Amino acid sequence: MQVAVGVYPDGEIKHKCLSRGYTAWWQRKTYFTFLTAYILVVPAVVICFCYFNVVRVVWQQGKEVQRIVSSIARSQQGTQRKAGLMSRARRCR
């Protein structure tokens, strides 16, 4: 809503917007704080939480894959050792 507050030198009426809602400074600060939290802080916290969980799951899966690869490599080395021992035993006869 606009309210007439005066007249310009050329005779045109000066208007000013009338604020019906936030008349005190603390009301504006409360509104700004709420919007800042709603638009910036809460989404940032949610994004960080989700990112942390994704990184944690990938890290755990990487450890699991590394453990499986290590156990396969160990079992293949054991199989190669047994094959080498068997070929030596056949040569010794």
MDAnalysis code that builds the backbone (N, CA, C; Angstrom):
import MDAnalysis as mda
import numpy as np

u = mda.Universe.empty(279, n_residues=93, atom_resindex=np.repeat(np.arange(93), 3), trajectory=True)
u.add_TopologyAttr("name", ["N", "CA", "C"] * 93)
u.add_TopologyAttr("resid", np.arange(1, 94))
u.add_TopologyAttr("resname", ["MET", "GLN", "VAL", "ALA", "VAL", "GLY", "VAL", "TYR", "PRO", "ASP", "GLY", "GLU", "ILE", "LYS", "HIS", "LYS", "CYS", "LEU", "SER", "ARG", "GLY", "TYR", "THR", "ALA", "TRP", "TRP", "GLN", "ARG", "LYS", "THR", "TYR", "PHE", "THR", "PHE", "LEU", "THR", "ALA", "TYR", "ILE", "LEU", "VAL", "VAL", "PRO", "ALA", "VAL", "VAL", "ILE", "CYS", "PHE", "CYS", "TYR", "PHE", "ASN", "VAL", "VAL", "ARG", "VAL", "VAL", "TRP", "GLN", "GLN", "GLY", "LYS", "GLU", "VAL", "GLN", "ARG", "ILE", "VAL", "SER", "SER", "ILE", "ALA", "ARG", "SER", "GLN", "GLN", "GLY", "THR", "GLN", "ARG", "LYS", "ALA", "GLY", "LEU", "MET", "SER", "ARG", "ALA", "ARG", "ARG", "CYS", "ARG"])
u.atoms.positions = np.array([
    [0.841, -1.166, 0.000],
    [0.000, 0.000, 0.000],
    [0.893, 1.238, 0.000],
    [0.543, 2.220, -0.774],
    [1.308, 3.454, -0.844],
    [0.573, 4.583, -0.140],
    [1.351, 5.423, 0.510],
    [0.795, 6.556, 1.239],
    [1.463, 7.829, 0.704],
    [0.682, 8.864, 0.522],
    [1.234, 10.141, 0.082],
    [1.994, 10.775, 1.238],
    [3.263, 11.188, 0.938],
    [4.085, 11.769, 1.999],
    [4.516, 13.197, 1.680],
    [4.187, 13.675, 0.504],
    [4.597, 15.029, 0.149],
    [4.349, 15.292, -1.321],
    [4.946, 16.385, -1.778],
    [4.764, 16.798, -3.167],
    [6.120, 17.182, -3.733],
    [6.421, 16.721, -4.949],
    [7.637, 17.116, -5.658],
    [7.499, 18.555, -6.130],
    [8.614, 19.226, -6.458],
    [8.550, 20.615, -6.933],
    [7.691, 20.788, -8.194],
    [7.604, 19.750, -9.012],
    [6.802, 19.873, -10.233],
    [5.322, 19.603, -9.973],
    [4.942, 19.351, -8.729],
    [3.551, 19.158, -8.379],
    [3.115, 17.707, -8.265],
    [4.019, 16.769, -8.606],
    [3.682, 15.342, -8.520],
    [3.721, 14.911, -7.053],
    [2.799, 14.059, -6.670],
    [2.703, 13.605, -5.287],
    [3.760, 12.539, -5.001],
    [4.475, 12.681, -3.868],
    [5.439, 11.683, -3.418],
    [4.683, 10.567, -2.704],
    [5.041, 9.338, -3.027],
    [4.428, 8.181, -2.364],
    [5.489, 7.381, -1.622],
    [5.084, 6.751, -0.580],
    [5.960, 5.891, 0.200],
    [5.213, 4.597, 0.462],
    [5.945, 3.457, 0.345],
    [5.316, 2.168, 0.632],
    [5.119, 2.036, 2.138],
    [3.963, 1.609, 2.518],
    [3.628, 1.445, 3.921],
    [3.794, -0.025, 4.296],
    [4.574, -0.269, 5.309],
    [4.793, -1.637, 5.776],
    [3.782, -1.946, 6.863],
    [2.989, -2.940, 6.616],
    [2.003, -3.327, 7.620],
    [2.506, -4.448, 8.521],
    [3.545, -5.161, 8.055],
    [3.970, -6.345, 8.795],
    [5.065, -6.095, 9.802],
    [6.240, -5.753, 9.313],
    [7.414, -5.686, 10.176],
    [7.741, -4.239, 10.478],
    [7.302, -3.784, 11.612],
    [7.526, -2.386, 11.983],
    [8.717, -2.231, 12.912],
    [9.067, -3.267, 13.654],
    [10.195, -3.194, 14.585],
    [11.418, -3.877, 13.960],
    [12.610, -3.465, 14.382],
    [13.846, -4.019, 13.833],
    [13.977, -5.502, 14.125],
    [13.513, -5.951, 15.297],
    [13.666, -7.368, 15.655],
    [12.767, -8.249, 14.790],
    [11.652, -7.721, 14.313],
    [10.786, -8.508, 13.437],
    [11.483, -8.774, 12.102],
    [12.130, -7.765, 11.570],
    [12.862, -7.936, 10.309],
    [14.040, -8.888, 10.495],
    [14.751, -8.772, 11.617],
    [15.880, -9.664, 11.871],
    [15.417, -11.104, 12.049],
    [14.308, -11.293, 12.722],
    [13.766, -12.642, 12.898],
    [13.385, -13.244, 11.550],
    [12.735, -12.460, 10.727],
    [12.339, -12.934, 9.400],
    [13.566, -13.271, 8.559],
    [14.560, -12.415, 8.571],
    [15.783, -12.648, 7.810],
    [16.503, -13.893, 8.316],
    [16.571, -14.061, 9.630],
    [17.220, -15.235, 10.205],
    [16.486, -16.512, 9.812],
    [15.160, -16.479, 9.862],
    [14.368, -17.643, 9.461],
    [14.616, -17.986, 7.994],
    [14.580, -16.978, 7.123],
    [14.812, -17.240, 5.697],
    [16.222, -17.763, 5.444],
    [17.204, -17.191, 6.125],
    [18.575, -17.654, 5.955],
    [18.701, -19.116, 6.356],
    [18.124, -19.475, 7.475],
    [18.179, -20.867, 7.920],
    [17.418, -21.772, 6.963],
    [16.257, -21.352, 6.533],
    [15.393, -22.166, 5.679],
    [15.981, -22.362, 4.291],
    [16.609, -21.319, 3.750],
    [17.102, -21.373, 2.377],
    [18.557, -21.847, 2.298],
    [19.386, -21.492, 3.273],
    [20.810, -21.793, 3.186],
    [21.299, -22.848, 4.168],
    [21.019, -22.670, 5.436],
    [21.639, -23.510, 6.463],
    [21.077, -24.923, 6.452],
    [19.771, -25.072, 6.469],
    [19.168, -26.419, 6.511],
    [19.548, -27.229, 5.268],
    [19.430, -26.684, 4.052],
    [19.865, -27.472, 2.898],
    [21.356, -27.820, 2.938],
    [22.184, -26.904, 3.423],
    [23.621, -27.199, 3.518],
    [23.882, -28.349, 4.475],
    [23.177, -28.381, 5.592],
    [23.344, -29.473, 6.556],
    [22.889, -30.799, 5.944],
    [21.773, -30.789, 5.250],
    [21.266, -32.017, 4.610],
    [22.244, -32.502, 3.543],
    [22.746, -31.582, 2.721],
    [23.703, -31.962, 1.683],
    [24.977, -32.537, 2.299],
    [25.486, -31.906, 3.351],
    [26.687, -32.414, 4.024],
    [26.446, -33.799, 4.621],
    [25.296, -34.002, 5.230],
    [24.958, -35.304, 5.802],
    [24.945, -36.384, 4.719],
    [24.287, -36.087, 3.601],
    [24.212, -37.056, 2.506],
    [25.588, -37.318, 1.912],
    [26.368, -36.274, 1.717],
    [27.715, -36.428, 1.162],
    [28.575, -37.273, 2.091],
    [28.495, -37.016, 3.383],
    [29.267, -37.799, 4.348],
    [28.891, -39.275, 4.275],
    [27.608, -39.575, 4.171],
    [27.171, -40.969, 4.089],
    [27.640, -41.634, 2.803],
    [27.600, -40.917, 1.705],
    [28.095, -41.483, 0.439],
    [29.582, -41.788, 0.543],
    [30.348, -40.850, 1.084],
    [31.795, -41.061, 1.234],
    [32.065, -42.238, 2.166],
    [31.312, -42.350, 3.242],
    [31.506, -43.448, 4.185],
    [31.230, -44.801, 3.527],
    [30.155, -44.903, 2.766],
    [29.800, -46.165, 2.106],
    [30.851, -46.532, 1.057],
    [31.280, -45.553, 0.271],
    [32.309, -45.824, -0.739],
    [33.596, -46.270, -0.071],
    [33.957, -45.639, 1.027],
    [35.174, -46.002, 1.757],
    [35.071, -47.441, 2.260],
    [33.939, -47.799, 2.847],
    [33.766, -49.157, 3.357],
    [33.783, -50.181, 2.227],
    [33.142, -49.876, 1.113],
    [33.134, -50.797, -0.022],
    [34.543, -50.952, -0.586],
    [35.305, -49.877, -0.601],
    [36.691, -49.951, -1.070],
    [37.520, -50.866, -0.197],
    [37.327, -50.776, 1.121],
    [38.043, -51.667, 2.038],
    [37.637, -53.120, 1.808],
    [36.334, -53.347, 1.583],
    [35.827, -54.706, 1.347],
    [36.418, -55.280, 0.056],
    [36.441, -54.479, -0.990],
    [37.010, -54.934, -2.264],
    [38.493, -55.224, -2.094],
    [39.208, -54.365, -1.389],
    [40.640, -54.578, -1.157],
    [40.872, -55.867, -0.380],
    [40.009, -56.144, 0.600],
    [40.153, -57.373, 1.381],
    [39.929, -58.599, 0.505],
    [38.934, -58.541, -0.361],
    [38.637, -59.667, -1.252],
    [39.774, -59.877, -2.235],
    [40.292, -58.796, -2.809],
    [41.408, -58.910, -3.764],
    [42.626, -59.487, -3.075],
    [42.884, -59.064, -1.852],
    [44.033, -59.588, -1.112],
    [43.876, -61.072, -0.839],
    [42.687, -61.502, -0.451],
    [42.476, -62.920, -0.164],
    [42.582, -63.754, -1.438],
    [42.109, -63.239, -2.562],
    [42.243, -63.960, -3.841],
    [43.711, -64.062, -4.224],
    [44.455, -62.972, -4.056],
    [45.877, -62.989, -4.386],
    [46.620, -63.987, -3.505],
    [46.274, -64.031, -2.216],
    [46.916, -64.990, -1.317],
    [46.592, -66.424, -1.716],
    [45.348, -66.676, -2.080],
    [44.977, -68.039, -2.457],
    [45.653, -68.439, -3.769],
    [45.834, -67.504, -4.683],
    [46.532, -67.820, -5.931],
    [48.002, -68.083, -5.680],
    [48.611, -67.346, -4.758],
    [50.013, -67.586, -4.420],
    [50.169, -68.963, -3.786],
    [49.209, -69.324, -2.936],
    [49.251, -70.655, -2.314],
    [49.114, -71.749, -3.353],
    [48.253, -71.562, -4.339],
    [48.072, -72.538, -5.414],
    [49.338, -72.639, -6.241],
    [49.986, -71.532, -6.515],
    [51.231, -71.544, -7.287],
    [52.341, -72.250, -6.517],
    [52.389, -72.035, -5.214],
    [53.401, -72.713, -4.396],
    [53.186, -74.222, -4.417],
    [51.932, -74.638, -4.275],
    [51.631, -76.074, -4.300],
    [52.003, -76.670, -5.645],
    [51.728, -75.967, -6.729],
    [52.073, -76.461, -8.059],
    [53.579, -76.564, -8.214],
    [54.299, -75.577, -7.691],
    [55.766, -75.618, -7.750],
    [56.318, -76.770, -6.942],
    [55.769, -77.034, -5.776],
    [56.223, -78.156, -4.952],
    [55.927, -79.486, -5.629],
    [54.782, -79.578, -6.274],
    [54.419, -80.818, -6.955],
    [55.355, -81.083, -8.125],
    [55.721, -80.069, -8.883],
    [56.618, -80.263, -10.021],
    [58.018, -80.633, -9.538],
    [58.456, -80.071, -8.420],
    [59.752, -80.438, -7.849],
    [59.738, -81.888, -7.381],
    [58.608, -82.268, -6.761],
    [58.520, -83.636, -6.271],
    [58.558, -84.612, -7.431],
    [57.963, -84.292, -8.546],
    [57.984, -85.184, -9.704],
    [59.388, -85.271, -10.299],
    [60.132, -84.178, -10.277],
    [61.490, -84.188, -10.815],
    [62.412, -85.026, -9.954],
    [62.168, -85.049, -8.658],
    [63.054, -85.750, -7.742],
    [62.903, -87.274, -7.852],
    [61.885, -87.774, -8.399],
    [61.681, -89.234, -8.453],
    [62.606, -89.883, -9.355],
])
